[in-house]
């Protein structure tokens, strides 16, 4: 039995006729940059998540940088990011000459810890920085604790960028990610729950002003004409071909999210007595970009990895090193109480195969191997 960690081929088999028609339409029309499919896809995104404005771009990392640029984040500003996440969340901050400040995460949801954020804000001010922005991450598909984090941000005069690269489509107390923060960003990297066949990303906001700035920044700082430059921008546009692909994927996305729920529930029911399975707070829905277990310790995880390797079951560690211990980031400020949860999680987390097309017999085999 060959087991895929993420089975993009199964999804493509389901969508192939529609994908072929969509790609052929782009080829026939010949508008490869900002063609009509881009605007059509952006309208579909807004209809899905409820955001007033959806603006696509070249990738999820660019989306974060564009958000910071639109908010005017600059040198002397502190931007608070979790340490237990992918590097893109932090790397965009120095690119706009601001300072990332690392915050710990909660041990059950793996998302930003509001109390750690409060301590990090005090630290940033003591270091002479202006608290300007917080970037919670919807890690592994689960929305962050936005009520608490948004309240802290408002109390301190900060903006909030929701990094929903892994969580677009998650539910937070009746709201879909994309409609919760000042700006939300996402990624359409192929392995993401809503992924294209290359790179792609998007930003969401209800602000007309921020949407206008993002639209300008993503096309070289354009004004009313593409050769009238009003500001320093970048080149970050979603290819028309990728938009055509994503239109078809978005059409089946709600169905795929429900399928992911069923897979996650089956894992949790089968493995909950053996490992610490993912926790989803009441009123929230994860889209299960990853299904991540916690073992008792590193030794138990090593044993699980060895069993899985011998049985041909792909498992992955997201993430083996927290950002505050990476060479690129270890000199930046952090919660003065330390980042103990992030340091602990990297030794205990392990992710199992997760996608909407995971058949019951394959999942049974994974559960058998992982459970030992």
MARFITI-230508 format. One record per residue: residue in three letters; x, y, z of N, C-alpha, C in turn. Coordinates in steps of 0.1 Angstrom, whole numbers, plus 2048, in hexadecimal, padded with zeros to 3 digits. Layout:
ALAXYZXYZXYZ/...
***
This chain:
UNK8087F480080080080080980C800/UNK8078157F680E8217F580682C7FB/UNK80B83480480483E80B80A84B809/UNK80185580480686280280386B80E/UNK80D87481180A87D81C7FF887819/UNK80088C80D7F58958077F38907F9/UNK7E788C7F67E48857E97DE88F7DF/UNK7E78977D87E28A07CE7DD8997C2/UNK7E388D7BF7DE8867B37D08827B3/UNK7CB87E7BF7BD87B7C17B48867BE/UNK7B88927C37B089E7C17B08A27B2/UNK7BB8A17AC7BC8A479E7B489B795/UNK7B388E7997AB88579179C889792/UNK79888E79E78A89279F78789F797/UNK7918A879678F8B57907948B6781/UNK79B8AB77C7A28AD77079A8B3764/UNK78E8AE7617878B47567858C3757/UNK7818C776477F8D676678C8DD766/UNK7978D776B7A48DE76A7A88E075B/UNK7A68D57537AA8D67457A28E173E/UNK7968E274178E8ED73B7928FB73F/UNK7958FC74C7999097527A690E74C/UNK7B090474B7BD9077467BC90B737/UNK7B49037307B29057217AC91371F/UNK7A391772779D9257267A8930727/UNK7B192E7317BC9387327C4938726/UNK7C892C7217D092C7157C9932709/UNK7BD92F7087B59356FD7B49446FD/UNK7B294970A7B195870B7BE95F70B/UNK7C99587107D695E70F7D9969719/UNK7D196B7247D497572E7DA96E73A/UNK7E796D73A7EE9657437F196C750/UNK7F19797507F398175C7E798A75F/UNK7E198876B7D598F76F7CA98E765/UNK7C89827607BD97F7577B097E75F/UNK7A597D75879897D75E796973769/UNK79D96776879C95D7727A1961780/UNK7AA96B7807AF97078D7A4977794/UNK79E98078E79398779478797E798/UNK78497478F77A96A79277D96279F/UNK78A95E7A078E9577AC78D95F7B8/UNK79196C7B77919757C37829777C8/UNK7799787BE76B9797C276696C7C9/UNK76B9617C57679547CB76D9537D9/UNK7799587DB77F9587E87779607F2/UNK77396C7EE76B9757F675D96F7FA/UNK7579687F074B9627F274C9567FC/UNK7579507FC75A94480575C949813/UNK765953815769956823762963829/UNK75B96A82075497682575C983826/UNK76898382177098F82176B998816/UNK76B9A58197679AF80F7719AF803/UNK77E9AE8067889AE7FB7919A17FC/UNK79399B7F079D9907EF7A69947E4/UNK7B39947E77BD9977DD7C798C7DC/UNK7C99877D07D297C7CF7E09817CC/UNK7EA9797CE7F897D7CC8009707C9/UNK80D9727C88169687C381895C7CC/UNK81895E7D981A9537E38169587F1/UNK81594F7FA81195280881B95B80F/UNK82895A80C83296281383097180E/UNK82E97280182C9807FC81F986802/UNK81597D80480998280B80C989818/UNK81498282081898882D81F99582C/UNK8299958238319A28218289AD81B/UNK81F9AA8128169B480D80D9BA818/UNK8099B18218009B582C8089BF835/UNK8159BC83881D9C584081F9D2839/UNK8219D282C8239DE8258179E6825/UNK80B9E08237FF9E88237FC9EE830/UNK8009E883B7FE9ED8498099F884C/UNK8139F984481DA038478279FF851/UNK8299F28538329ED85D8419F1859/UNK8499F68628569FB85E8609F9869/UNK86C9FF8678779FE870872A0487E/UNK8769FD889872A018968659FB89B/UNK85E9F48928529ED8958559DF89A/UNK84D9DA8A384E9CC8A88429C58A2/UNK8449B989C83A9B189783B9A389E/UNK83099F8A58309948AD82B9878A6/UNK83497D8A683197189E8349658A7/UNK82D95A8A583094E8AD83D9478A8/UNK8439418B285093A8AE84D92C8A8/UNK8429268AB83F9198A683791A89A/UNK83E91C88F83791E88284191D877/UNK83D91E86A84691F85F84D92C85E/UNK85992D85986193985985B945852/UNK85294384884D94E840846958849/UNK84095485483995D85D842968862/UNK84E96486685896D86B861974861/UNK86496D85686E97284D86A97F846/UNK85D98184585898D83E85A999846/UNK85C99885385C9A485C8699AB85A/UNK8759A585A8819AC8578829B2849/UNK87A9AC84087A9B18328749BE831/UNK86B9C283B8669D083B86D9D8846/UNK8789D384A8819DA85487B9DB862/UNK8719D386586C9D28738729C787A/UNK86F9C58878759BB88F86B9B0894/UNK86D9A48908659998958679968A4/UNK85D9958AC85E9918BA8569848BC/UNK85E97A8C185896C8C185096A8CE/UNK8449648CB83A9618D68389528D7/UNK83594D8E383393F8E482593B8E0/UNK82392E8DF8169298DB80F9218E6/UNK80391E8E57FB9168EF7FE9078ED/UNK7FF8FF8F88038F18F67F88E88F0/UNK7EB8ED8F07E18E48EB7DD8E88DC/UNK7DC8F58D97D88F98CB7E58FB8C2/UNK7F08FD8C87FD9018C17FC90F8BB/UNK7F29178BF7F19258BA7F592F8C4/UNK7F793B8C07FD9468C87F79478D6/UNK7FF9488E07FB9498EE7F99588F1/UNK7EC95C8F47EA96A8F87F296F903/UNK7F596790D7FD96C91980B96E915/UNK81096590C81E96790781F9748FF/UNK8149768F78149838EF81598F8F8/UNK80D98F90380E99A90C81C99D912/UNK82399291583099491B83A999910/UNK8389949038419988F883F9A78F5/UNK8329AC8F68309BA8F48389C28FE/UNK8379BF90B83F9C691584E9C6911/UNK8539BA90D8619B990A8649C28FE/UNK85C9C28F485F9CA8E885F9D98EC/UNK8569DE8F48579EC8F88639EF900/UNK8679E59098749E79108809E8907/UNK87F9E28FC88A9E28F28899EE8E9/UNK87F9F78EB87EA038E3877A018D6/UNK86F9F68D48689F38C88599F88CA/UNK8539FB8BF8449FE8C083C9F28BC/UNK8349ED8C582B9E28C28229E68B6/UNK8239DF8AB81C9E489F8129DA899/UNK8169CD89B80E9C38948109B589A/UNK8059AD89A80699F89E802996893/UNK80998B89180598288680397488C/UNK7F69718917F39648957F395A889/UNK7F694E88B7F69448817EB939884/UNK7E39368797D992B87B7E091E878/UNK7E891A8827F190E8807EA90187D/UNK7EE8FA8737E98ED8707DA8ED86C/UNK7D58F986A7C78FB8657BD900870/UNK7C290287C7B99068877BA91588A/UNK7AF91C8897B092B88C7B692E89A/UNK7BE93989A7C493D8A77B99438B0/UNK7BC9478BC7B394C8C67B195B8C3/UNK7A995E8B97A996C8B47A29768BE/UNK7989718C579297A8CF79C9808D8/UNK7A49778DE7AE97C8E87B99848E1/UNK7BE97F8D67C99858CF7C59938C9/UNK7B99948C37B59A08BD7B39AB8C9/UNK7AE9A68D47AC9B08DF7B99B58E4/UNK7C39AD8E57D09B18EA7D69BB8DF/UNK7D49B88D37D99C18C87D29CF8C9/UNK7C59CF8CB7BE9DC8CC7C39E48D8/UNK7C59DD8E37C99E48EF7D79EA8ED/UNK7DF9E58E47EC9EA8E27EE9F18D5/UNK7E39F48CE7E39FC8C27EA9F58B6/UNK7E89E88B67EF9E08AC7E59DB8A1/UNK7EA9D88957E29D188B7E49C288D/UNK7DB9BB8867DC9AC8877DB9A7878/UNK7E599E8757E69978687E498886C/UNK7D99828677D79748697DE96C85F/UNK7E89648637F095C8597E894F858/UNK7DF94E84E7D794284C7DC93A840/UNK7E993983F7EF9318347EA923835/UNK7E991E8417E59108437D690F847/UNK7CF91A84A7C291A8507B7920848/UNK7B992483C7AE92B8357A2922833/UNK79792783878A91F83878791A846/UNK79091C85078C91885E782921863/UNK77B91C86D770924873774928882/UNK77193588477493A892767941897/UNK75F93A89F75393F8A574A94589A/UNK74893E88F73E94288574594A87A/UNK75194E87B75895587176294D86A/UNK76494E85D76D94785577B94F855/UNK78694885679394E856794956848/UNK79896284979896B83D78F977840/UNK78797684A77D98084E77E98585D/UNK78A98286378B98487179598F875/UNK79F99186D7AA99A8717AA9A6868/UNK7B39B086B7B59BC8627B89B7854/UNK7C19AE8547C59A78477C799884A/UNK7C398F8427C69818437CE97D836/UNK7D79748387DF96F82C7DD96082B/UNK7DF95B81F7DF94C81D7E9949812/UNK7EB93C8117F49368077ED92C7FF/UNK7F092B7F27EB9217E97F69187E4/UNK8019167EC80B90C7EA8048FF7E8/UNK8098F77DF8028EA7DB7FE8E17E7/UNK8068E17F18038D87FC7F88DE806/UNK7F48EB8047EA8F180D7DD8EB80A/UNK7D38EB8137C68E68117BF8EC804/UNK7C18F98027BD8FF7F57CA9037EE/UNK7CF8FA7E57DC8FC7DF7DB8FC7D0/UNK7E49047C97E49047BB7F08FB7B6/UNK7F48FC7AA7FF8F37A480B8FC7A2/UNK80F9037AC81A90C7AC8199147B9/UNK81E9217B881D92A7C48119337C2/UNK80B9377CD8009417CD7FC9457DB/UNK7F69507DC7F29557E97E795F7E8/UNK7E19637F37D796D7F37D6975801/UNK7D09818007CE98980C7BF98C80D/UNK7BA98E8197AC99181B7AA99C825/UNK7A19A682279F9B182B7919B7828/UNK78C9BD83277F9C48307829D382E/UNK78E9D782F7929E582D7949E981F/UNK78C9F381A78E9F880C79C9FE80B/UNK7A1A058157AEA0C8147B9A01813/UNK7B99F781C7C39ED81C7C39E580F/UNK7B79E280A7B69DB7FD7BC9E37F2/UNK7BA9F07F27C09F87E77CF9F87E8/UNK7D49F97F47E39F97F67E99EB7F2/UNK7E29E07F67E79D37F27E79D17E3/UNK7DD9D67DC7DC9D57CE7E79DD7C7/UNK7EA9E87CD7F59F07C78039E97CA/UNK8059E57D68129DF7DA8159D37D2/UNK80B9CB7CF80D9BE7C88119C07B9/UNK80F9CC7B48129CF7A681B9DB7A6/UNK8279DA7AB8319E47AA82D9F27B0/UNK8249F27B98209FF7BF818A087B5/UNK810A017AC809A087A27FFA127A7/UNK7FCA1C79F7F1A267A27E5A2379A/UNK7E0A2D7947D4A2B78B7D8A2577E/UNK7E5A2477B7EAA1E76E7F7A16772/UNK7F9A0B76B804A0276F812A0976E/UNK812A1376581FA1A76481FA2776C/UNK816A29775816A3477F818A2D78D/UNK824A2F792828A2979E827A327AA/UNK81EA2F7B381BA377BE823A347CB/UNK828A287CB830A237D7839A187D3/UNK843A157DB84CA097D88449FC7DB/UNK8439F47D083B9E87D28449DC7CE/UNK83D9D17CB8439C57C783B9BF7BB/UNK8419B47B683A9AD7AB8349A07B1/UNK8279A07B48229947BB8149917B6/UNK81298B7AB8059887A58039797A4/UNK7F79757A67F39677A37F2965794/UNK7F895B78F7F79577817E995477D/UNK7E49587717D795476D7D594576D/UNK7DF93E7687DD92F7687DA92A776/UNK7E192F7807DF92A78E7D192E793/UNK7CD93A78F7BF93E7937B593578D/UNK7B79317807AD92877A7AD91A781/UNK7B89157857B990978D7B290A79B/UNK7B59167A17AF9187AE7A091A7AE/UNK79B91F7A378C9217A27859137A3/UNK78B90979D7858FB79D7878F57AB/UNK7938F87B17958F27BE78D8F87C9/UNK78A9057C878290C7D17749077D1/UNK76F9037C57618FE7C375F8F17CB/UNK7698E97CE7678DD7D576D8DE7E3/UNK7738EA7E77798EB7F47708E8800/UNK7648ED80075C8EA80C75A8DB80D/UNK7588D48037578C58037648BF809/UNK76F8C480477C8BE80977E8C1818/UNK77A8CD81C77B8D082A7738C6833/UNK7678C382F75F8B98367668AC836/UNK76C8A882B77389B82A77F89B834/UNK7868A68357918A783E78C8A684D/UNK7818AB85077B8AA85D77989B860/UNK77489385777188585977E87E85C/UNK78888185479587A85679B87D864/UNK79A88A8677A088E874798888880/UNK78B88787F78388188978787288B/UNK78986B88078C85D88079A85B887/UNK7A48638837B186388A7AF865899/UNK7A886F89D7A78738AB7A08688B3/UNK7968628AD78E8578B479784B8B6/UNK79F8488AC7A883C8AD7B483E8B5/UNK7BA84A8B57C784C8BB7C78548C8/UNK7BB8598CC7BA8618D87BE85B8E5/UNK7BD84E8E67C18478F27D08448F2/UNK7D78478E77E58438E67EE8508E6/UNK7E985B8DF7F18678DE7E88738E2/UNK7EE87E8E37E788B8E47E388F8D7/UNK7D688E8D47D18928C67CE8A18C6/UNK7CC8A68BA7C98B58B97BD8B98C0/UNK7BE8C58C67B38CB8CE7AD8D68C6/UNK7A08D68C47998E08BD78F8E78C7/UNK7918F38CB7888FA8D577A8FB8D0/UNK7708FB8D97628FD8D576090A8CD/UNK7589088C27569148BA7609168AE/UNK76A90D8AE77490E8A377490289A/UNK77890388E7798F88857878F987E/UNK78E8EF87F79B8EE8777988E9869/UNK7A18EC8607A08E68527AA8DC851/UNK7B28D985B7BB8CD85C7C58CE850/UNK7CC8D984F7D88D98467E28CE84A/UNK7E38CC8577EB8C185C7E38BA867/UNK7E58AD8697E08A78757EC8A387D/UNK7ED8AA8897FA8A98917F78A489F/UNK7FE8998A27FE8938AF8098988B8/UNK8078968C58128998CE81588C8D5/UNK8228888D582787C8DC82B8808EB/UNK82D8778F383187A90183F881901/UNK84887D8F98558828F885C87F8EB/UNK8688838E986F8818DD8728738DA/UNK87486B8E487785D8E286A8558DC/UNK85F8598E18538538DC8508578CD/UNK8548638CA8528688BD85C8618B4/UNK86885F8B88728588B086E8498AD/UNK8688438B78638358B58578358AB/UNK84F83F8AC8448408A2849842894/UNK85384B89385984D88585F841880/UNK86583988886C82D88486282387F/UNK85782188684C81888284681C875/UNK84482987483E82E86784782D85B/UNK85482F85D85D82E85285D81F84D/UNK85E81685785E80885385280384C/UNK84680984F83A80584A83680D83D/UNK83E81783983B81F82E83082A830/UNK82E82E83C82583884082C846841/UNK82984F83983085C83982B864845/UNK83586984E83287285983C87D858/UNK83888985C84089585B84089D868/UNK84B8A386B84C8AC87784B8BA873/UNK8408C087783E8CF87583D8D5883/UNK8488DB8898548DF88385F8DB88C/UNK86B8D78868768D188F87E8DB897/UNK87E8E88928858F289987C8FF89B/UNK87A9048A78729118A887A91C8A2/UNK87392689E8799318978839398A0/UNK88093A8AD88A9428B589793B8B7/UNK89892E8B38A59278B38AB9258A6/UNK8A592A89B8AB92A88E8B693588D/UNK8C19318868CC93B8848C794987F/UNK8BE9498768B99558708B295E87A/UNK8AC9588858A396088D8A796089C/UNK8B19598A08B49588AF8B89658B5/UNK8BC96F8AE8C097C8B48B49858B6/UNK8A89828B189D98B8B38969898C1/UNK88F9938C58899928D387E9878D4/UNK87B9838E08719798E386B97C8F0/UNK8609748F385A97590086497390B/UNK86697C91487097B91E86F96F927/UNK86396992886195D930865950929/UNK86A95291D86E94791586394190C/UNK86793790485D9318FA85D9228FD/UNK85991E90985B91090D852907906/UNK84690C90283C9038FB8429008ED/UNK84690A8E684C9088D98588FF8D9/UNK8619018E386C8F88E58688EA8E8/UNK85D8E88EE8588DA8F18528D48E5/UNK8498DB8DE8428D58D384B8D08C8/UNK8568D68C685E8D28BA8648C48BD/UNK8638BF8C98688B28CD85D8A78CD/UNK8518AC8CC8468A28CE83B8A18C3/UNK83B8AB8BA8308AB8B08348A28A4/UNK82A89D89E82C89589281E89588A/UNK81F89787D81389887581188C86C/UNK80588786B80187C8647FB87F856/UNK7FB87684D7F58798407E787F842/UNK7E488A83A7D789183B7D389782E/UNK7C88928287C289881C7B489381B/UNK7AC89981279E89681279B88880B/UNK7A58828057A38767FD7AA86A804/UNK7AB86B8117B18608197A785581B/UNK7A884A81479E83F81579F838823/UNK79483282779382C83479D821837/UNK7A081982C7A980E82E7B8813830/UNK7BB81E8297C882482A7C982B838/UNK7BF83183C7BF8378497C082D854/UNK7BA8228527BB81785C7C981285D/UNK7D08118527DE80D8527E7817859/UNK7E48248577EC82E85D7EA82D86C/UNK7DD82C8717DA82B87F7E181F885/UNK7E181487E7E78088837F6809886/UNK7FC81087C80B81287D80E81C888/UNK80782788780A83289180782E89F/UNK7FC8278A17F98228AF8028188B4/UNK8098128AC8138088B080D7FB8B5/
***
